[in-house]
């Protein structure tokens, strides 16, 4: 049994990760403000090996105490996505960067598993895949705070960092703002997808593959540590229009249209190589087709209301 502290453990990735780790028998403590969901961990309160702390990750007194009690630190709390960070610039810097910096300071001899995103690559070269050695060029405050936080984490010398592809799939605390989830949600609601700059490229990964990747890292920390890894599904390096056609295959009558002359607010554009992680023994396995099918099933549940809360 390992003692694991997860900040933001009630969130999109965190709620699934926490559930799996608790069911595997680990002692898991979650710190979360429950700003977006107060029910995503309700199914865990009867487990003796699960603790919940309702607190802000910026509370250094609480965080230091909790970090010292645990072996693994997985900081997932943060303001996610460019729009939310632009609306709340100070909070984005404080939570996404400064809180991580403080976390690292208190985590001597602790093992840190840190997640950032491919957003750090910004705009990749046209005919090249981004690798872990590619230059970081974030084009949003969100991307910059995550890149700055990663720089702090790698000072710890007891870390594993992942640069996640765009995540998709269902979770206990659902999000409909990430592109695959958003496209499926809007396709079902409007029976039409309107695409800006449909040639833009992205890599994708199912949220449960992210969870499996973290658990694999916990179980194989020694061979993984002190490295940065891209984490995505190699076969899911596709353009937005290719993604739209995958959705159209599963939603009859879906109309696709391209809005010309209008810039997409999200200018990220890259393909990503995940070979380094695969050589360490982990490969994402859940396909976009599987994820789209799952999302259609979930969004079609009668009375289900998902809001864009980021």
C-alpha positions as CSV (number, residue, x, y, z in Angstrom):
1,X,0.0,0.0,0.0
2,X,1.3,3.4,-1.0
3,X,0.3,6.7,0.5
4,X,-0.8,9.1,-2.3
5,X,-1.8,12.7,-2.2
6,X,-3.9,14.0,-5.1
7,X,-4.8,17.7,-5.4
8,X,-7.8,18.3,-7.6
9,X,-8.7,14.7,-7.1
10,X,-12.5,15.4,-7.6
11,X,-11.8,16.7,-11.2
12,X,-12.0,15.2,-14.7
13,X,-8.9,13.1,-14.4
14,X,-8.6,13.1,-10.6
15,X,-12.0,11.5,-9.9
16,X,-11.2,8.4,-12.0
17,X,-7.6,8.2,-10.8
18,X,-8.7,8.4,-7.1
19,X,-11.3,5.7,-7.6
20,X,-8.9,3.3,-9.2
21,X,-6.1,3.9,-6.6
22,X,-8.5,3.5,-3.7
23,X,-9.9,0.2,-5.2
24,X,-6.3,-1.0,-5.6
25,X,-5.9,-0.6,-1.9
26,X,-3.7,2.4,-1.7
27,X,-4.1,5.1,1.0
28,X,-5.4,8.1,-1.0
29,X,-5.9,11.7,0.3
30,X,-7.6,14.2,-2.0
31,X,-7.4,17.9,-1.6
32,X,-10.1,19.8,-3.6
33,X,-12.3,22.9,-3.3
34,X,-15.1,21.2,-5.1
35,X,-15.7,24.3,-7.3
36,X,-17.1,22.2,-10.2
37,X,-18.6,19.1,-8.6
38,X,-19.4,18.1,-5.1
39,X,-20.5,14.6,-6.0
40,X,-17.8,13.1,-8.1
41,X,-16.2,11.2,-5.2
42,X,-19.4,10.3,-3.3
43,X,-18.9,6.6,-4.1
44,X,-15.6,6.6,-2.1
45,X,-16.5,7.9,1.3
46,X,-17.2,4.4,2.7
47,X,-13.6,3.3,2.0
48,X,-11.3,3.4,5.0
49,X,-8.3,4.0,2.8
50,X,-9.8,7.3,1.4
51,X,-9.6,10.7,3.0
52,X,-10.9,14.0,1.7
53,X,-9.6,17.5,2.7
54,X,-11.7,20.5,1.6
55,X,-9.0,23.1,1.1
56,X,-7.2,25.4,-1.3
57,X,-3.8,24.2,-2.6
58,X,-2.6,27.7,-2.0
59,X,-2.9,27.1,1.8
60,X,0.8,26.2,2.5
61,X,0.2,25.2,6.1
62,X,-2.3,22.5,5.1
63,X,-0.3,21.4,2.0
64,X,3.0,21.1,3.8
65,X,1.4,18.9,6.5
66,X,-0.3,16.6,3.9
67,X,2.8,16.3,1.7
68,X,4.9,15.2,4.6
69,X,2.4,12.4,5.4
70,X,2.5,10.9,1.9
71,X,4.9,9.1,-0.4
72,X,3.5,10.2,-3.8
73,X,2.3,13.6,-4.8
74,X,0.1,14.1,-7.8
75,X,-0.8,17.7,-8.2
76,X,-3.9,17.9,-10.5
77,X,-5.5,21.1,-9.1
78,X,-5.4,23.9,-11.6
79,X,-7.2,26.3,-13.9
80,X,-7.5,24.3,-17.1
81,X,-7.7,25.7,-20.6
82,X,-6.8,29.0,-22.2
83,X,-10.2,30.8,-21.9
84,X,-10.5,30.2,-18.1
85,X,-6.9,31.3,-17.5
86,X,-7.4,34.5,-19.5
87,X,-10.5,35.3,-17.4
88,X,-8.7,34.7,-14.2
89,X,-5.0,35.6,-14.8
90,X,-3.8,36.0,-11.3
91,X,-5.5,32.9,-10.0
92,X,-4.1,31.0,-13.0
93,X,-0.6,32.0,-12.1
94,X,-1.1,31.4,-8.4
95,X,-2.7,27.9,-8.7
96,X,-1.0,26.5,-11.9
97,X,2.5,27.8,-11.1
98,X,3.1,29.2,-7.6
99,X,1.2,26.4,-5.8
100,X,3.3,23.8,-7.8
101,X,6.5,25.6,-6.9
102,X,5.5,25.5,-3.2
103,X,4.5,21.8,-3.5
104,X,8.0,21.0,-4.9
105,X,9.6,22.9,-2.0
106,X,7.9,20.7,0.6
107,X,8.3,17.5,-1.4
108,X,11.9,16.5,-0.6
109,X,12.3,12.8,-0.8
110,X,8.7,12.5,-2.1
111,X,7.8,11.2,-5.5
112,X,6.1,13.7,-7.8
113,X,4.0,12.8,-10.8
114,X,3.2,16.0,-12.7
115,X,0.8,16.5,-15.7
116,X,1.0,19.3,-18.1
117,X,-0.2,19.2,-21.7
118,X,0.9,19.3,-25.3
119,X,-0.2,23.0,-25.1
120,X,3.4,23.8,-24.3
121,X,4.4,23.1,-27.9
122,X,2.1,25.8,-29.2
123,X,2.5,25.5,-33.0
124,X,4.6,22.6,-34.2
125,X,6.6,22.5,-37.4
126,X,4.5,21.5,-40.5
127,X,6.0,18.1,-41.3
128,X,7.5,17.2,-37.9
129,X,6.3,15.4,-34.8
130,X,6.9,17.2,-31.5
131,X,9.2,15.1,-29.2
132,X,10.2,15.8,-25.6
133,X,13.2,17.6,-27.0
134,X,11.2,20.0,-29.2
135,X,11.3,23.6,-28.0
136,X,8.4,24.8,-25.9
137,X,6.5,27.7,-27.3
138,X,3.3,28.2,-25.4
139,X,0.8,30.6,-27.0
140,X,-1.5,31.0,-24.0
141,X,-1.3,32.0,-20.4
142,X,-2.5,28.4,-19.6
143,X,0.4,26.9,-21.6
144,X,2.9,29.3,-20.0
145,X,1.9,28.5,-16.4
146,X,2.1,24.8,-17.1
147,X,5.6,25.1,-18.7
148,X,6.8,27.2,-15.9
149,X,5.5,24.7,-13.4
150,X,7.2,21.8,-15.2
151,X,10.5,23.7,-14.9
152,X,10.0,23.8,-11.1
153,X,9.1,20.1,-10.9
154,X,12.2,18.9,-12.7
155,X,14.3,20.6,-10.1
156,X,13.1,18.1,-7.6
157,X,15.1,15.1,-9.0
158,X,12.4,12.7,-8.0
159,X,9.8,13.4,-10.6
160,X,8.0,12.0,-13.7
161,X,6.4,14.6,-16.0
162,X,3.8,13.9,-18.6
163,X,2.9,16.2,-21.5
164,X,-0.7,15.0,-22.1
165,X,-2.4,14.9,-25.5
166,X,-5.9,16.4,-25.6
167,X,-8.0,14.2,-23.3
168,X,-11.4,12.8,-24.2
169,X,-13.9,10.4,-22.7
170,X,-16.4,10.1,-19.8
171,X,-15.6,10.7,-16.2
172,X,-17.3,11.0,-12.8
173,X,-16.7,14.8,-13.2
174,X,-17.5,15.4,-16.8
175,X,-16.1,18.1,-19.1
176,X,-17.6,19.1,-22.4
177,X,-15.2,21.9,-23.3
178,X,-12.3,19.6,-24.5
179,X,-12.5,19.2,-28.2
180,X,-13.6,15.6,-28.7
181,X,-16.2,15.8,-25.9
182,X,-17.3,19.2,-27.2
183,X,-17.7,18.1,-30.8
184,X,-19.7,15.0,-29.8
185,X,-21.9,17.1,-27.4
186,X,-22.6,19.8,-30.1
187,X,-23.1,17.2,-32.8
188,X,-25.9,15.5,-30.8
189,X,-27.4,18.8,-29.7
190,X,-27.3,20.8,-33.1
191,X,-26.9,18.0,-35.7
192,X,-24.2,20.1,-37.2
193,X,-20.5,20.9,-36.6
194,X,-19.1,24.2,-37.7
195,X,-15.3,24.1,-38.0
196,X,-12.8,26.9,-37.9
197,X,-9.4,26.1,-39.5
198,X,-10.2,22.4,-39.9
199,X,-6.6,21.6,-40.9
200,X,-5.3,22.2,-37.4
201,X,-3.7,19.1,-35.9
202,X,-3.9,17.6,-32.5
203,X,-3.0,14.4,-30.6
204,X,-5.6,12.7,-28.3
205,X,-5.7,10.3,-25.4
206,X,-8.6,8.7,-23.5
207,X,-9.0,9.9,-19.9
208,X,-8.8,6.3,-18.7
209,X,-5.5,5.8,-20.5
210,X,-4.2,8.8,-18.6
211,X,-5.3,7.1,-15.4
212,X,-3.7,3.8,-16.4
213,X,-0.5,5.7,-17.4
214,X,-0.2,7.3,-13.9
215,X,-0.8,3.9,-12.2
216,X,1.8,2.3,-14.4
217,X,4.2,5.1,-13.3
218,X,3.5,4.5,-9.6
219,X,4.3,0.8,-10.1
220,X,7.4,1.5,-12.2
221,X,8.6,4.8,-10.8
222,X,12.3,3.9,-10.6
223,X,12.6,3.2,-14.3
224,X,10.5,6.2,-15.2
225,X,11.8,8.8,-12.9
226,X,13.5,12.1,-13.7
227,X,12.1,12.1,-17.3
228,X,9.5,13.9,-19.3
229,X,7.2,11.9,-21.5
230,X,4.6,12.8,-24.1
231,X,1.5,10.8,-23.4
232,X,-1.0,10.3,-26.2
233,X,-2.4,7.7,-28.6
234,X,0.0,7.4,-31.5
235,X,-2.8,6.6,-34.0
236,X,-4.8,9.6,-32.9
237,X,-2.6,12.3,-34.4
238,X,-5.3,13.8,-36.6
239,X,-6.8,17.1,-37.9
240,X,-10.0,18.6,-36.7
241,X,-11.8,17.7,-40.0
242,X,-10.7,14.1,-39.6
243,X,-12.1,14.0,-36.1
244,X,-15.4,15.5,-37.4
245,X,-15.6,12.7,-40.0
246,X,-15.0,10.0,-37.3
247,X,-18.0,11.5,-35.3
248,X,-20.1,11.7,-38.5
249,X,-19.6,7.9,-39.0
250,X,-21.5,7.4,-35.7
251,X,-24.1,10.2,-35.8
252,X,-26.4,9.8,-38.8
253,X,-27.4,13.0,-40.6
254,X,-24.6,15.1,-39.0
255,X,-23.8,18.1,-41.2
256,X,-20.2,19.4,-41.4
257,X,-19.4,22.9,-42.5
258,X,-16.2,25.0,-42.6
259,X,-16.3,28.7,-41.6
260,X,-13.8,30.4,-43.9
261,X,-11.9,33.5,-43.1
262,X,-12.4,33.2,-39.3
263,X,-9.5,32.3,-36.9
264,X,-10.0,29.6,-34.4
265,X,-9.6,31.1,-30.9
266,X,-7.4,28.1,-30.1
267,X,-4.4,28.3,-32.4
268,X,-2.6,25.1,-31.2
269,X,-1.5,23.0,-34.1
270,X,0.9,20.1,-33.8
271,X,1.4,16.3,-34.1
272,X,3.2,14.6,-31.3
273,X,5.4,11.5,-30.9
274,X,4.7,9.2,-28.0
275,X,7.6,6.8,-28.7
276,X,9.6,7.6,-25.6
277,X,6.8,6.5,-23.3
278,X,6.1,3.4,-25.4
279,X,9.7,2.3,-25.1
280,X,9.3,2.5,-21.3
281,X,6.5,-0.1,-21.6
282,X,3.3,2.0,-21.6
283,X,1.0,2.6,-24.6
284,X,-2.4,4.2,-24.7
285,X,-4.9,1.8,-26.2
286,X,-8.4,3.2,-26.2
287,X,-9.3,4.5,-29.7
288,X,-11.1,7.7,-30.7
289,X,-13.9,5.5,-32.2
290,X,-14.4,3.8,-28.8
291,X,-14.4,7.2,-27.1
292,X,-16.9,8.7,-29.5
293,X,-19.2,5.7,-29.0
294,X,-18.9,6.1,-25.2
295,X,-19.6,9.8,-25.3
296,X,-22.7,9.4,-27.5
297,X,-24.0,6.8,-25.1
298,X,-23.3,9.1,-22.1
299,X,-24.6,12.3,-23.6
300,X,-27.8,10.6,-24.7
301,X,-28.8,9.6,-21.2
302,X,-32.2,11.1,-20.5
303,X,-32.0,14.2,-18.4
304,X,-28.2,14.3,-18.3
305,X,-27.0,17.9,-18.2
306,X,-23.4,18.7,-18.9
307,X,-22.3,22.3,-18.7
308,X,-19.1,23.9,-20.0
309,X,-17.7,24.8,-16.6
310,X,-14.2,25.7,-17.7
